[in-house]
Amino acid sequence: MKKLLLSLTICCAAYTMQAQDLIQNIPANSAAVVTIKGSNITDLFSVKEFENSKIGQEMVKELTRESNGDLTSLNDLGIDYNANLYYFLQAEKGVFTNYFAIPLRSKNAFENLMRQNNSSTEKIKTDGDITYFQSNYDGSTVAWNNKMILIVVSEDINNDTDYSYYSYNNEADVEEAIEEVEIEVSEVEETEVEEIEYVEEVVEVEIEDVEETVIESTEEATYSNDDYYKKREERYKRERQEREAKRIAKNQKARLRNLQKVKDFINGNHKSNNILSNKSYTASLGTQKFEAHAWAGDFMNLYQELVVTQGFSNAFGMYNVEELYRNSSVSSTLDFTNTSAVLNIDYTMSNAMAKHAKAMYNGKMNKDFYKYFNQDKMLGYMSVNASTEGLLTEYPKLMKSMFANSTNNEMATVIPLGADLLSVFLDEEAVGELVRGDMLFVVNDIAKKQVTYTTYDYDENYNRIPIEKTKEETVPDFIFMATSNGESIFNKLMNIAVKENEMTVDNGIYKFNTPRSVPVNVYAMHAKGVLFFATSKDQLLAIRNGSFKGSVSGEHKKNISKNTSAAYVNGKNIISQIPVNELPREFKRKINFLTSNTEDLLITTGKLKGNTSTTKVILNTPEEGHKNGLAYFINFIDAFID
Amino acid sequence: MSIYMFKKFFTYTLLFTSLLLCTSCFEILEEISFNKDGSGRITVTANLSKSKSKLASVMLLDSVNGYKVPSKADIDLAIKNAVDHLKKTEGISNIEKSVDYDNYIFSIACDFKSVANVNSIFKEMINNQNRREKTSFSTTNFSYNNMNHQFKRHFKYDDSIKRKFNSLKSEDKKIFNDASYTTIYRFNSSVKSVSNSGAKIAPNKKAVFMRVPALSLITGKQTLENTIQLINN
């Protein structure tokens, strides 16, 4: 009971805080919503601090220029930086509408700025407390009142026949027209020498402005009274007028639609059924400590709006999309802490997809791997914790379920049959013995290596003598490990490779005969139930005789073991290995910032929890010199702006 | 899929270290063994061995820095086309090519009846270049005057070389830092004098050697132009 009360209190607090928030105005059926959490961002980095950064100074300079000196700070613009900013997408009956909603403290400054910069053809109008202007091109609408700015851009993909205004037919007409103009010019050149200059001039002007007026130019450039030309010109004129009429009608429709959407949003017409009543959305919000949040709801709805409305029902019927993607959604948050920037992506899949994924990634990481590398100099690693047996069993099943109800009879028959055949021929368990599915690739170090190259010496009579010289190069030192019980299969394969001269063997360690140009040697070994590929023979020998001392922290062990996949890059170690002299001059100036300001990057994809897979991208940021992760990014941009 | 991911990770690790940390340079050698009757043998060698680590890594990619990376098949085809072109050129015979991908050394050699035949190999290519880029490269690279026994290496600097070079990105320009162009001309007769102060005459007087840093050629500070006066003996 206590728990329930606590949860209710947290929920109420979260939503009360949003009482005056623009989220209240976002309709429940939105397909995607992006939130920029104003107060969380300004807590981390105030508007004043931003204005003092180089990028902020540039923005203020531009703002002052655009407002003829009226606005001298970002605060003058009247935007409420402490409130939340939203983008959302609505897909309804083949109409895709993008909304950008920006909270305002006061409309005056913004309105003045718009009036100063408004094109004379896009008149600013007022409807109640809403002021707006609309694009002549596509009807997109910028509207505002005292509380918010709303930008609405929509597209109707239903029976989009008037599409041709800017499409192929028109291009063909234009090309045809240009061709005709050129013919006219050549005719004129031949017959009306005195008028050449005039005609060429007309043609050039018309070609520059081809979309709008080139067809007219043909009329002007036509010197013949021939009926054919007259009829053709009339046809062009008629078609042009038809297209223009369609374009105007489409634009008018878009203007009316967008204005209605503006009114619905600003007047709060969706408040009774807003996005906060969408469970998938509210579940993705969590504790709302993020600085940015993005959510995309049921993929199937979007897919249906896009594909089915467009009439691609065949493509829709080709795959069993419904079963695999119904109720799939994705949400992500961006969160800056004092020492990191964390991007979190949750992908919730359908029951069918989750069943396949669970079997495919039901791996168990071999803990012995941690004995075989040392994290001191380690530059990075990548791990995959899958199940080969699961992959081989589930993949044919996935293919079968994808095409089982296909409207394409051939696919519906052939693909499931092929999947069955694959299952019959493959002994999943046996293949799983060779490579179980848990694998780890570690870049141990960037090592110095003497490499040879050929150059020439000359005797005293300048006869060329090829000689071999050595130079030091920096090459990656890595080790790849995969759990395997297939030692005998491995040895058989290696022996074939040795016979084929692809490999050499020494004391049970196989060496790939890589071309001399490849700067690294790669060795292979099967020992202790692990398949190894590595650049250091010494490391493999030490692993085999048990003298290698591995050292890996608990945190890295956890990242590798507990996740389906993990990739780690030790930025600090990598930067320290880069010889500054080798870098381009302009980069050298910036290397100092990187040397003292680069930390680790970790990307993990966790195991499925329910139907949800979570991917985390964590960029650790240095504490010193940067008060938090967001400040780090702004300082980073500052360091790289010239 | 996992193996593919690892392979990609390995490729990029190798590429990252190679591109950042390996040096790149090349040398081009132009060698002519010249007979008294005006015939001879020319060998052109491109030695990229010092950059082989970088090249081996770069060739794992389709393109780098916005330039398409030729595959081995592309390079083989280009060399085959060059050989086919030589075969069709009058006065050219005994064509030999050498391709070494372990060291990235490529060379083509052929016999010629007269240096005019050698000039005609590149004539069409140079004419096309001059027409296309509005340059004024000479189509005569070599000449031999049988009367006064003078062998000439012609070279006309064109500002377009510098312009092209300056248009490259700084990291691409670095390729030329350590690069060189070497000419070696061997004669049956003794060499009396050379006009290019950078050229050296062998102690036995039968060969002339000159190495020019690529950057000096590009900027026009040095030239390949050389008049070699032979003694009629």
Interface residues (C-beta under 8 A of the other chain):
Chain A: M382 V384 A386 G437 M439 F441 V443 I446 V451 Y453 T454 T455 Y456 Y458 E460 N461 Y462 N463 R464 K471 E473 T474 V475 P476 F478 F480 P515 R516 S517 V518 P519 V520 A567 Q577 I578 P579 E582 L583 P584 R585 E586
Chain B: S2 M5 F6 F9 F10 T13 L14 F16 T17 S18 L20 L21 C22 T23 E27 L29 E31 N47 S49 K50 K52 S53 L55 A56 S57 Y101 D102 N103 Y104 I105 S170 E171 K174 I184 R186 K200 A202 P203 N204 K206 A207 V208 F209
